Amino acid sequence: MRTEPPNRPRSASILWMLKFAITDLRSRISALRVFLACLILGVTLVAATASLYRVIEQSLLADTRALMGGDVELDASEPLPDAVLEWVSATGKIALIREFDTIVSSENGDGFFRAEILVPDAAYPLYGELQLTPDQSLAELSDKKNGNWGAIIDPLLAERLGQSIGDQIQIGAATFRISGLIQKQPDRRLNANWRGLPIMISSQAVEATELIRPGSRVDYEYKVKTDQNLDTWLNEFEQAFPQPNWDTTTFAERSERIAERLDQIATALILIAFTTLFIGGLGVANSIHAYLDEKLGTIATLQTLGLRRKPLVVIYLLQIGLLGSLAGLIGGAIGLGLSAVAIAVAGDAFAVAGPEGAGSWLSLWLIPLLLSWLFAVLTAYVFALPALARALAASPAGLFRGQVQAAPNEPHSWRIASYALLAVYIGATLFWLPSPTLGFLFLLAVVVLWGLLEALIKGLRRGAKALENGGFADRSFARRLALANLHRPDSPLRATLLSLGTALTLVVACTLVVTTLLRALETTIPAESPALILYEVFPDQMDRTKTGLESLDPTSKTELLPMVRARLAQINDAPISRVLADNPQARREAMGDEYKLSYLSGNPEGLELVSGQWWSTPAPEGEPAYMAMEDREANQLGLTVGDRIEFTAQDQPINAEIRAIYRQKGLQTRFWFEGILQNGALEGLIGRYVGAVYQSDTAAKKSQQWLAQNIPNVITLRTADWLETAGDLLNKMAAGLAAVATVSLLASLLVLSSVVSVSRRRQLYEANLLHCLGARHQAIRQSMLLETGLLTFLATVFATALGALIALPLASELLKLPAGDLWWIGALVAGAVSSLALLGGLLPTLRAMRLDPALLLRSE
């Protein structure tokens, strides 16, 4: 073997070291397949999630004005006063869109779907472009022809109805012809697919639908475009109209909200990807450890022949860098390819908008690829450096004794370098994450969990040693050997719990969340929910609605609850403008929001008390009524039991004292009231009712058709349709979670294979040595099976506990669904996966024990 000649120029030395590193790698690249596979899997997820985030961020935030339709949006439940319209018109342009919800069906009355009717004026849109098919103006397509008004509908709604351009649909009491499709709407709501797909009609056609009558719920959305400084405009507007009866939102506030929510989601996904990369790093450590063990003789020989330590260090650092770079580029390319496929499947939903779209490939694709490469290299060095340090610190003198062993610990300087590189890695992670705060909390949780895991491992080792020394295994050779293998220094306990335990934790958490949602959709909700939900029932329609539904199905039961929309005016006798004077955005939201108020009426929603208590008495005259407030609203305003608040509805005050705080039941909640008052507190203000109809699904279809024909203003929602839509969304979410969890689990299995590859030689050598000394193969196999069983049990318990700790609060607080009784499903999944993984790694070792022991000992 040729070593570096003296006095070689620096450039030639570097070239020689690079050539040597590549040649040495090519001779044993097969030994590093796990190294490459672990890094590629982790980097693939990181690149895919990061690039998708950049695409979605640029798509949604490239022009938030177009996303909202203006610089400012004024949302009211009635037309704005003339004084407000004159002030706004004098400072900019204004466009109005009237919106109201309804149910549409095909001409023959089959299939009922919730839709949002949009009635834009001539100035719409102020930003962006409304693209229609055919390419005609909105006025032309919505005009009346051949006795029917035109309706421009969303393509997805046309698909659901089974209709196309030229066909007819029923909207309220009128028959419309489908005159066009909405291909692109600049201010389309992000949740339109869930709440109601849009239909555009003319203002003249609204009267024909007979859907709007005094007291009907119509949203008036005024879009404002101004050339003035937005903060200045907003301050002057608030000074001119200090007591608004509308909700004011600027495009900057909307952009901030979207960006904040997007950052939270993206950070969670990227952290999952980094968790997979971390798991892969364990495989890197194990793989490089096995690789360097084979290279100890080569390293000692090179040092004995005179190669200095510095070029030797550079050679193996180059090897790690080359492998990390190769894995980073491959994984990054695969991740970006998956991202591109996802974007292509989504179609125009995430199309990059704006004039800078042509050059955006640099930030959308090249930067994620470079960052993926950087993190692959950093991960390779962070996890490989300790093993490399111990290998290079091996004494060459062992070569003459016939055995070279790595140093038990890395030198002090290498340890400092490892910690410095780890700090760079953490800093780069926090810098890259969209939400550094969540990233910091994640890293803090990792440190805490690592400490707990280390304490658990030490406790298990001490426990295994105590059991062995305490006589627990005196009569069983297999039991003693299994316990000894758990507490010995080179035990696979740490690597198993870190790799398999972390991946299983993610699998258990995903399993519990998805199972909780599936149970809610398939069991709890159908068992407790009515077949039909009613909205917008007027007081004079209550009796007709009940008798009509009972005539269709005598066994049906209809519950109607009053609903009053009110605005918050005072908190503890102080105007809301003064209470929130220091927070303009919160003040505008609180003054502009409408609160849905109702009575308890037997608590059909199954509301759960958080604090306080319910009441049984009606509202007293001349005194504040008792009120229960939804916990989300109460927390936002800092309200607790005992506080007094005042609402205004129809220019009349509603005084109440908070006696309880309750929370909704997530997916099981149908009406989502923000406040529940004593019976009688809302008398004289009730303008509409909402209701629930309990009957069979077959009867619900007939009831829905009867209501559409006889009381068209009543909006109906069939539970079966909602469950189908929710189930479709859930299946997509479950598929995404399963894909991420599968990749993480695959990385964990690769790590386990690296653990097995490192320990298999030791197991075979020791097993056959024990056999030569008189131990039976059966006893040795029993000890291996017992050791694997203990590791399986520990990994299952660890993953189940941690996965439940993550999933159960998530299901309870965010989804409002109980999941505590489902922990056994997580344990079953964790046990099955860990058993298959660990037994799968053990079986080849057990089969290898059938070979001739002398052959195994001679071949080491």
KATANOR-V770982 format. One record per residue. N is the residue number from 1. OMEGA is omega in radians with two decimals (none if undefined). NEAR is the number of other C-alpha atoms within 12 Angstrom. D_LAST is the distance of its C-alpha to the last C-alpha in Angstrom with 1 decimal. Layout:
N/OMEGA/NEAR/D_LAST  N/OMEGA/NEAR/D_LAST
This chain:
1/-3.07/14/24.5  2/3.10/12/28.0  3/-3.06/22/29.0  4/3.08/28/32.2  5/-3.11/17/35.3  6/3.03/12/37.8  7/3.08/9/41.0  8/3.08/14/39.9  9/-3.07/12/42.2  10/-3.11/14/41.0  11/3.11/11/41.2  12/3.12/15/39.3  13/3.14/22/36.6  14/3.13/20/36.2  15/3.12/19/36.1  16/3.14/24/33.5  17/3.12/30/31.3  18/3.13/26/31.8  19/3.12/21/31.0  20/-3.13/25/27.8  21/-3.13/28/26.8  22/3.13/23/27.5  23/3.14/17/25.8  24/3.12/26/22.6  25/-3.09/28/22.9  26/-3.11/17/23.5  27/-3.09/15/20.3  28/-3.12/19/18.2  29/3.14/22/21.0  30/3.14/17/19.2  31/-3.09/27/16.9  32/3.12/36/20.2  33/3.11/29/22.0  34/3.08/39/22.1  35/-3.10/50/23.5  36/-3.09/44/26.3  37/-3.13/41/26.9  38/3.14/50/27.4  39/-3.10/59/29.8  40/-3.14/49/31.6  41/-3.13/48/32.4  42/-3.11/56/33.8  43/3.10/55/35.7  44/3.12/46/37.2  45/-3.14/48/38.8  46/-3.12/51/40.0  47/-3.11/48/41.6  48/-3.12/41/43.1  49/-3.11/45/44.7  50/-3.12/45/45.9  51/3.08/44/47.5  52/3.10/38/49.1  53/-3.12/39/50.5  54/3.14/40/52.0  55/-3.11/37/53.6  56/3.13/31/55.1  57/-3.11/33/56.2  58/3.14/30/58.0  59/-3.07/30/59.4  60/-3.02/35/60.9  61/-3.12/32/61.9  62/3.12/29/62.9  63/-3.10/28/66.5  64/3.07/33/67.1  65/3.12/33/70.8  66/3.13/36/70.4  67/3.14/35/68.1  68/3.13/38/70.9  69/-3.13/39/73.8  70/3.04/39/75.4  71/-3.14/38/75.3  72/3.05/41/76.5  73/3.06/38/76.6  74/-3.05/41/79.4  75/-3.09/34/78.7  76/3.11/31/81.7  77/3.09/31/82.9  78/-3.13/26/86.3  79/3.11/22/87.8  80/3.10/25/87.9  81/-3.12/17/91.3  82/-3.12/11/93.4  83/3.12/14/93.2  84/-3.12/26/89.4  85/3.11/23/89.5  86/-3.14/16/92.1  87/-3.12/24/90.1  88/-3.12/32/86.9  89/3.13/19/88.7  90/-3.10/18/90.3  91/-3.13/22/87.0  92/3.12/23/85.0  93/-3.11/29/84.5  94/3.08/34/83.9  95/-3.10/32/82.8  96/2.99/33/82.9  97/3.01/38/80.7  98/-3.09/34/81.9  99/2.98/36/79.1  100/-3.10/40/79.3  101/3.07/36/77.1  102/3.07/42/78.1  103/3.11/45/76.9  104/3.11/49/77.2  105/3.06/35/77.1  106/-3.04/31/77.7  107/-3.11/27/81.2  108/3.07/18/80.9  109/3.11/26/79.7  110/3.07/22/76.2  111/3.13/30/73.3  112/-3.10/41/74.1  113/3.11/43/72.1  114/-3.12/38/72.6  115/3.10/35/73.6  116/3.14/35/74.9  117/3.12/39/78.2  118/3.12/39/78.6  119/-3.11/36/82.1  120/3.07/37/81.9  121/-3.04/26/85.0  122/-3.10/18/85.9  123/-3.10/22/84.2  124/-0.08/33/80.7  125/3.10/33/78.1  126/3.11/33/78.5  127/3.10/28/74.9  128/-3.07/23/72.7  129/3.06/22/73.8  130/-3.11/29/74.5  131/-3.09/22/73.4  132/3.03/29/75.0  133/0.05/25/74.9  134/-3.04/21/77.4  135/3.08/18/78.0  136/-3.14/18/81.2  137/3.12/23/82.5  138/-3.13/36/81.9  139/-3.14/28/85.7  140/-3.08/22/86.0  141/-3.10/31/83.2  142/-3.11/35/84.4  143/-3.13/27/88.1  144/3.12/23/90.0  145/3.12/18/90.4  146/3.06/12/91.9  147/-3.13/14/92.5  148/3.05/28/88.8  149/3.12/35/87.3  150/3.09/40/84.1  151/3.09/47/80.7  152/-2.99/49/77.7  153/3.10/47/74.6  154/3.14/36/70.9  155/3.14/27/69.0  156/3.09/23/66.7  157/3.08/34/69.7  158/3.12/35/71.2  159/3.14/17/68.0  160/3.12/24/68.1  161/-3.07/31/71.8  162/-3.08/23/71.3  163/3.10/29/74.0  164/-3.12/26/74.5  165/-3.11/28/77.2  166/3.10/24/80.6  167/-3.09/25/79.8  168/3.09/31/81.5  169/-3.12/39/80.1  170/3.06/39/81.9  171/-3.09/48/82.0  172/-3.11/39/84.2  173/-3.05/28/87.6  174/3.04/30/87.3  175/-3.13/31/85.7  176/2.99/40/84.0  177/3.07/36/82.9  178/-3.06/40/79.5  179/-3.13/40/80.6  180/3.13/37/77.4  181/3.11/38/73.8  182/-3.12/36/72.5  183/-3.14/25/69.8  184/3.14/26/69.4  185/-3.00/37/70.9  186/-3.09/28/70.5  187/3.13/35/70.9  188/3.14/32/69.1  189/-3.13/22/67.6  190/-3.13/19/63.8  191/-3.11/12/64.2  192/-3.13/21/66.7  193/-3.08/25/64.5  194/-3.03/23/64.4  195/-3.10/23/67.9  196/-3.11/32/70.0  197/-3.00/37/70.0  198/2.98/42/72.9  199/3.13/48/76.2  200/3.07/45/78.8  201/3.14/43/82.4  202/3.13/33/85.7  203/3.12/28/87.7  204/-3.09/20/90.6  205/-3.09/32/88.4  206/-3.10/33/87.4  207/-3.11/18/90.7  208/-3.12/25/90.3  209/-3.08/33/87.2  210/-3.13/25/89.2  211/-3.09/36/86.0  212/3.09/30/87.5  213/-3.14/22/90.2  214/-3.12/16/91.3  215/3.13/25/88.4  216/-3.13/27/85.7  217/3.07/31/82.5  218/3.09/28/82.4  219/3.09/29/80.3  220/-3.13/29/81.9  221/3.13/35/79.4  222/3.08/42/81.0  223/-3.07/41/79.0  224/3.06/42/80.2  225/-3.09/34/79.8  226/3.08/29/81.0  227/-3.13/17/80.9  228/3.00/20/81.4  229/-2.98/16/78.8  230/3.12/23/77.2  231/3.12/21/77.2  232/3.12/14/80.8  233/-3.10/24/81.8  234/3.12/31/80.1  235/3.13/18/81.8  236/3.12/17/85.2  237/3.13/28/84.7  238/3.09/26/83.8  239/3.13/15/86.8  240/-3.10/16/89.1  241/-3.02/21/87.8  242/-3.12/24/86.4  243/-3.03/25/86.4  244/2.98/30/84.6  245/-3.13/34/84.3  246/3.13/33/81.5  247/-3.10/32/77.8  248/3.13/38/77.2  249/3.08/38/73.9  250/3.13/35/73.2  251/3.13/34/70.7  252/3.10/27/68.9  253/3.10/26/68.5  254/3.12/27/67.3  255/-3.14/28/64.8  256/3.13/19/63.6  257/3.13/19/63.1  258/-3.11/26/61.2  259/-3.14/28/59.0  260/3.13/21/58.3  261/3.12/19/57.3  262/3.12/28/55.3  263/-3.14/31/53.5  264/-3.13/22/52.6  265/-3.12/25/51.2  266/3.13/33/49.4  267/3.12/36/47.9  268/-3.13/30/46.6  269/-3.13/33/45.0  270/3.10/40/43.5  271/3.04/39/42.1  272/3.10/40/40.4  273/3.11/42/38.9  274/3.05/46/37.8  275/3.08/44/36.3  276/3.10/47/34.2  277/3.08/50/33.4  278/3.09/43/32.4  279/3.10/48/30.1  280/3.09/52/28.6  281/3.08/46/28.2  282/3.06/46/25.8  283/3.06/48/23.7  284/-3.13/55/24.1  285/-3.13/39/23.0  286/-3.10/44/19.8  287/-3.12/43/19.1  288/3.08/49/19.9  289/3.12/35/17.8  290/-3.14/35/14.6  291/-3.11/37/16.0  292/3.05/39/16.8  293/3.10/30/13.5  294/-3.08/24/12.2  295/-3.10/30/15.5  296/3.13/35/15.6  297/3.12/28/14.9  298/-3.14/27/17.6  299/-3.14/40/19.9  300/3.13/34/19.8  301/3.13/28/20.3  302/3.12/26/23.3  303/-3.14/28/24.8  304/-3.14/22/24.5  305/3.01/18/26.3  306/3.11/20/29.1  307/-3.09/25/28.7  308/-3.08/21/30.5  309/-3.07/24/29.2  310/3.10/17/31.9  311/3.09/28/31.0  312/3.09/35/27.3  313/-3.12/27/28.3  314/-3.11/27/30.5  315/-3.09/33/27.9  316/2.99/38/25.6  317/3.08/32/28.7  318/3.13/31/29.9  319/3.13/37/26.7  320/3.12/44/27.2  321/3.12/31/30.9  322/3.13/32/30.4  323/3.11/40/28.1  324/3.12/41/30.6  325/3.13/32/33.5  326/3.13/28/32.1  327/-3.14/41/31.4  328/-3.14/43/34.8  329/3.13/34/36.8  330/3.14/30/35.2  331/3.11/39/35.6  332/3.13/40/39.0  333/3.12/32/40.2  334/-3.14/29/39.1  335/3.11/34/40.7  336/3.07/38/43.9  337/3.08/25/44.0  338/3.10/25/43.8  339/3.13/32/46.5  340/3.10/29/48.7  341/3.12/16/48.3  342/3.13/24/49.4  343/3.11/25/52.4  344/3.11/16/53.4  345/-3.14/13/53.3  346/3.12/15/55.5  347/-3.08/13/58.0  348/-3.07/18/60.7  349/-3.12/24/59.8  350/3.08/26/57.8  351/-3.14/27/59.5  352/-3.07/28/59.6  353/3.02/27/63.3  354/-3.11/19/65.3  355/-3.12/11/66.1  356/-3.04/16/62.9  357/-3.09/19/60.9  358/-3.11/13/60.5  359/-3.06/14/58.6  360/3.14/23/56.7  361/-3.13/20/53.6  362/-3.12/17/52.6  363/-3.08/24/52.5  364/-3.02/32/51.4  365/-3.05/31/48.5  366/-3.12/22/47.6  367/3.05/22/47.5  368/3.12/39/45.2  369/3.13/37/42.9  370/3.13/28/42.9  371/3.07/36/42.4  372/3.08/47/39.5  373/-3.13/35/37.9  374/-3.11/33/38.6  375/3.05/46/37.1  376/3.13/49/34.0  377/3.12/40/33.5  378/3.13/40/34.5  379/3.13/49/32.1  380/-3.11/52/29.2  381/-3.11/41/30.1  382/-3.06/39/30.9  383/-3.10/37/27.6  384/-3.03/42/25.4  385/3.13/42/27.2  386/3.13/37/25.8  387/3.12/39/22.1  388/3.14/45/23.2  389/-3.14/36/25.2  390/3.13/30/22.4  391/-3.12/38/20.1  392/3.10/42/23.0  393/3.13/31/23.9  394/-3.12/33/20.7  395/3.11/26/21.8  396/-3.12/29/21.2  397/3.12/20/21.5  398/3.13/21/17.9  399/-3.10/22/17.0  400/3.08/13/18.7  401/3.08/12/16.8  402/-3.14/13/13.5  403/3.08/20/12.6  404/-3.13/27/14.6  405/3.09/26/15.4  406/3.11/32/17.9  407/-3.12/21/21.3  408/3.14/18/22.0  409/3.11/20/25.2  410/3.10/23/26.7  411/-3.07/22/29.5  412/-3.11/14/33.1  413/3.10/16/34.2  414/-3.14/25/31.4  415/3.09/20/32.2  416/3.12/17/35.8  417/3.12/19/34.9  418/3.14/27/32.9  419/3.12/19/35.9  420/3.12/18/38.3  421/3.09/25/36.4  422/3.10/24/36.3  423/3.09/18/40.1  424/-3.14/20/40.6  425/3.13/28/38.6  426/3.12/28/40.8  427/3.12/19/43.9  428/3.11/23/43.2  429/3.14/37/42.6  430/3.14/25/45.9  431/-3.07/18/47.7  432/-3.06/33/46.6  433/3.11/37/47.4  434/3.13/30/50.9  435/-3.12/26/51.5  436/-3.13/26/50.1  437/3.09/20/51.4  438/3.10/26/49.4  439/3.12/32/46.4  440/3.11/24/46.9  441/3.10/18/47.3  442/3.13/26/44.1  443/3.08/25/42.2  444/3.10/17/43.9  445/3.11/18/42.8  446/3.13/23/39.2  447/3.14/15/39.4  448/-3.14/14/40.9  449/3.10/25/38.5  450/3.10/20/35.5  451/3.10/15/37.1  452/3.14/18/37.6  453/3.10/29/34.1  454/3.10/20/32.7  455/3.11/16/35.1  456/-3.13/22/34.0  457/3.10/31/30.3  458/3.12/21/31.2  459/3.13/18/33.5  460/3.12/27/31.0  461/3.11/29/28.4  462/3.11/21/31.2  463/3.12/20/32.3  464/3.14/30/29.0  465/3.12/26/28.7  466/3.11/19/32.3  467/-3.14/22/31.9  468/-3.12/27/29.0  469/-3.07/18/31.1  470/3.09/15/34.3  471/-3.12/16/33.6  472/-3.07/20/33.0  473/-3.08/21/29.7  474/-3.04/15/30.7  475/-3.11/12/31.0  476/3.11/18/28.1  477/-3.13/27/24.5  478/-3.13/29/23.5  479/3.14/32/26.0  480/-3.13/30/24.9  481/3.13/35/21.2  482/3.12/36/22.4  483/3.12/39/24.8  484/3.14/31/22.3  485/3.14/33/20.0  486/-3.06/38/23.1  487/3.11/28/24.2  488/-3.06/21/21.0  489/-3.10/16/20.9  490/3.13/20/18.1  491/3.10/30/19.8  492/-3.06/39/20.4  493/-3.07/42/24.0  494/-3.10/34/25.5  495/-3.13/38/24.0  496/-3.12/45/24.9  497/-3.13/40/28.5  498/-3.05/41/29.1  499/-3.10/46/28.0  500/-3.13/52/28.8  501/-3.14/47/31.6  502/3.14/47/33.3  503/3.12/49/33.2  504/3.08/50/34.3  505/3.11/45/37.1  506/3.13/44/38.5  507/-3.14/47/38.2  508/3.14/48/40.0  509/3.12/41/42.7  510/-3.14/42/43.4  511/-3.12/42/43.5  512/3.13/44/46.0  513/-3.12/40/48.2  514/3.13/35/48.4  515/3.11/35/48.8  516/3.12/38/51.6  517/3.13/38/53.5  518/3.13/29/53.1  519/3.13/26/54.5  520/-3.11/31/57.3  521/-2.97/32/58.2  522/-3.08/24/57.8  523/-3.01/16/59.0  524/-3.05/22/60.7  525/3.13/29/62.7  526/-3.11/27/64.1  527/-3.04/18/65.0  528/-3.00/24/66.9  529/3.04/34/68.1  530/3.12/34/71.3  531/-3.04/35/71.5  532/3.06/41/73.5  533/-3.11/39/73.9  534/3.04/44/77.3  535/3.03/39/78.2  536/3.02/42/81.5  537/-3.12/37/83.8  538/-3.09/34/87.2  539/-3.11/26/89.3  540/3.12/17/91.9  541/-3.04/25/89.2  542/-3.09/27/87.7  543/-3.14/18/90.0  544/3.12/20/89.9  545/-3.10/39/86.1  546/-3.10/30/85.8  547/3.12/20/88.4  548/3.13/26/87.2  549/3.12/35/83.6  550/3.11/23/84.9  551/3.10/17/87.1  552/-3.11/24/84.0  553/-3.08/24/82.0  554/-3.11/18/84.0  555/-3.09/17/80.8  556/3.13/27/79.6  557/-3.09/27/79.7  558/3.06/32/80.3  559/3.12/30/79.7  560/-3.12/34/81.2  561/3.09/38/80.5  562/3.06/38/82.5  563/3.13/40/80.9  564/3.07/37/82.6  565/-3.07/36/81.2  566/3.10/36/82.1  567/-3.13/38/81.3  568/-3.09/44/80.5  569/-3.05/37/83.5  570/3.00/29/83.1  571/-3.12/30/80.7  572/3.07/26/82.4  573/3.09/19/85.8  574/3.13/17/84.4  575/-3.11/23/84.3  576/3.11/32/80.9  577/3.11/28/81.7  578/-3.12/22/82.1  579/-3.10/25/79.1  580/-3.09/23/76.7  581/-3.08/17/78.7  582/-3.11/12/75.7  583/-3.06/15/73.5  584/-3.11/25/75.4  585/3.11/27/72.8  586/3.13/23/72.4  587/3.13/30/76.2  588/3.13/38/76.7  589/-3.10/30/74.1  590/-3.12/37/75.7  591/-3.09/39/79.2  592/-3.09/32/78.4  593/3.02/30/76.2  594/-3.13/30/77.8  595/3.11/31/76.9  596/-3.08/32/77.1  597/3.14/41/79.0  598/3.05/41/79.7  599/3.12/39/80.5  600/3.02/34/78.1  601/3.12/25/79.9  602/3.10/18/77.7  603/-3.13/25/74.5  604/3.13/30/73.5  605/-3.12/31/70.6  606/-3.11/25/69.0  607/-3.08/34/69.0  608/3.14/27/67.0  609/3.02/22/68.5  610/3.08/22/66.6  611/-3.11/22/69.4  612/-3.11/22/73.0  613/3.09/20/74.6  614/-3.13/29/76.5  615/3.13/23/80.3  616/-3.09/17/82.7  617/3.07/17/86.0  618/-3.10/22/87.5  619/3.11/25/88.1  620/3.14/18/91.0  621/3.06/17/93.9  622/3.14/12/94.2  623/3.10/16/90.9  624/3.12/28/87.4  625/3.04/34/85.4  626/-3.11/40/82.2  627/2.96/46/79.2  628/-3.06/44/75.5  629/3.11/48/73.4  630/-2.97/37/70.1  631/-3.13/33/67.4  632/3.13/23/66.3  633/-3.13/27/69.8  634/-3.14/31/70.5  635/3.14/17/67.4  636/-3.12/16/68.2  637/-3.14/26/71.7  638/-3.09/20/70.8  639/3.11/27/73.0  640/3.11/29/72.8  641/-3.11/29/74.9  642/3.12/25/78.4  643/3.12/28/78.7  644/3.13/31/81.7  645/3.11/38/81.5  646/3.05/32/84.1  647/2.98/40/83.6  648/3.09/31/86.2  649/-3.11/29/86.7  650/3.11/20/89.7  651/3.10/16/91.0  652/-3.13/20/91.1  653/3.02/23/89.2  654/-3.12/39/86.8  655/-3.08/34/86.3  656/3.04/39/83.5  657/-3.11/34/81.7  658/3.11/35/78.0  659/-3.13/32/77.4  660/3.00/33/73.9  661/-3.11/35/70.8  662/3.06/36/69.0  663/3.13/34/66.1  664/-3.10/35/65.8  665/3.02/31/63.5  666/-3.07/28/61.7  667/-3.11/34/61.5  668/-3.13/35/64.0  669/-3.06/28/66.7  670/-2.99/30/69.3  671/3.03/34/72.0  672/3.05/29/70.3  673/3.06/38/73.3  674/-3.13/35/73.2  675/3.09/47/75.9  676/-3.09/47/77.4  677/3.05/43/80.9  678/3.09/35/83.4  679/3.13/26/85.4  680/-3.08/27/88.5  681/-3.07/37/87.3  682/-3.09/40/87.0  683/-3.11/25/90.3  684/-3.12/18/92.3  685/-3.05/26/89.2  686/-3.13/29/87.4  687/-3.14/31/87.5  688/-3.13/35/84.7  689/2.94/37/82.5  690/-3.04/38/78.9  691/3.12/36/78.1  692/-3.12/36/75.8  693/-3.14/39/76.6  694/3.14/33/75.0  695/3.13/33/75.2  696/-3.13/26/73.1  697/3.09/24/71.5  698/3.10/19/73.9  699/-3.14/26/76.8  700/3.10/36/75.3  701/3.10/31/75.4  702/3.14/28/79.1  703/3.13/41/79.8  704/3.13/42/78.2  705/3.14/36/80.4  706/-3.14/29/83.5  707/-3.14/38/83.0  708/-3.11/37/82.5  709/-3.00/30/85.7  710/3.11/20/87.9  711/-2.94/37/86.5  712/-3.12/36/84.6  713/-3.14/37/84.1  714/3.12/45/81.8  715/-3.13/42/78.2  716/3.09/43/76.0  717/3.14/43/72.3  718/-3.07/38/70.8  719/-3.12/38/67.8  720/3.10/29/66.2  721/3.14/27/66.4  722/3.14/33/65.0  723/3.13/30/62.1  724/3.12/18/61.3  725/-3.14/23/61.3  726/3.11/26/59.3  727/3.10/24/56.8  728/3.09/18/56.3  729/-3.14/20/55.6  730/3.13/26/53.3  731/3.10/20/51.3  732/3.12/15/50.9  733/3.13/21/49.9  734/3.11/27/47.4  735/3.10/18/45.9  736/3.12/20/45.5  737/3.14/29/43.9  738/3.14/25/41.6  739/3.14/21/40.5  740/-3.14/36/39.8  741/3.14/32/38.0  742/3.11/30/35.9  743/3.12/36/34.8  744/3.12/45/33.9  745/3.10/39/32.0  746/3.06/35/30.1  747/3.11/46/29.1  748/3.12/47/28.0  749/3.06/41/25.9  750/3.08/44/24.2  751/3.12/50/23.5  752/3.11/47/22.1  753/3.09/40/19.8  754/3.07/40/18.7  755/3.14/41/18.2  756/-3.12/35/16.3  757/3.12/31/14.0  758/-3.02/32/13.5  759/-3.05/30/13.0  760/3.14/30/11.4  761/3.12/25/7.7  762/-3.12/24/9.2  763/-3.13/36/11.2  764/-3.12/36/8.9  765/-3.10/27/6.8  766/-3.13/26/10.4  767/-3.13/38/12.1  768/3.04/33/10.5  769/3.10/26/10.9  770/3.12/25/14.4  771/3.10/26/15.0  772/3.12/18/14.3  773/3.04/12/16.7  774/-3.14/14/19.3  775/3.13/20/19.1  776/3.10/19/20.1  777/-3.12/28/18.5  778/3.13/19/21.9  779/3.13/24/21.9  780/3.11/34/18.5  781/3.11/32/19.7  782/3.13/25/23.0  783/3.11/31/21.5  784/3.12/37/19.7  785/3.12/29/23.0  786/3.10/28/25.0  787/3.11/33/23.1  788/3.11/34/23.5  789/3.10/28/27.1  790/3.10/31/27.8  791/3.10/39/26.5  792/3.14/37/28.5  793/-3.12/28/31.6  794/3.11/33/31.3  795/3.13/43/30.9  796/-3.14/41/33.8  797/-3.12/31/36.1  798/-3.09/36/35.4  799/3.14/43/36.1  800/-3.12/42/39.1  801/-3.09/29/40.7  802/3.11/34/40.3  803/3.09/37/41.2  804/3.11/37/44.3  805/3.10/26/45.2  806/-2.97/28/45.4  807/-3.04/36/46.9  808/3.06/34/49.5  809/3.11/22/51.5  810/-3.14/25/51.4  811/-3.09/30/52.8  812/-3.02/25/55.4  813/-3.06/19/56.7  814/-3.11/19/56.4  815/-3.13/24/56.7  816/-3.12/28/58.9  817/3.10/35/57.0  818/-3.14/28/55.6  819/-3.06/32/52.0  820/-3.11/24/51.1  821/-3.11/16/51.1  822/-3.08/29/48.5  823/-3.08/32/45.5  824/3.09/23/44.2  825/3.07/27/43.7  826/3.12/41/41.5  827/3.14/34/39.5  828/3.13/24/39.2  829/-3.13/31/37.9  830/3.14/42/35.5  831/-3.13/33/34.2  832/-3.10/24/33.9  833/-3.12/32/32.1  834/3.11/43/29.6  835/3.13/29/28.9  836/-3.10/21/28.3  837/-3.06/36/26.1  838/3.11/43/23.9  839/3.07/28/23.8  840/3.09/23/23.1  841/-3.10/30/19.9  842/-3.04/34/19.0  843/3.10/21/19.7  844/3.11/20/16.8  845/3.13/30/14.4  846/3.10/26/16.7  847/-3.13/16/16.8  848/-3.14/22/13.0  849/3.12/32/13.3  850/3.14/20/15.5  851/3.13/20/12.9  852/-3.14/19/12.4  853/-3.13/23/10.3  854/3.12/18/9.7  855/3.13/16/8.4  856/-3.13/23/5.9  857/3.14/22/5.0  858/-3.12/11/5.5  859/-3.13/12/3.8  860/none/16/0.0
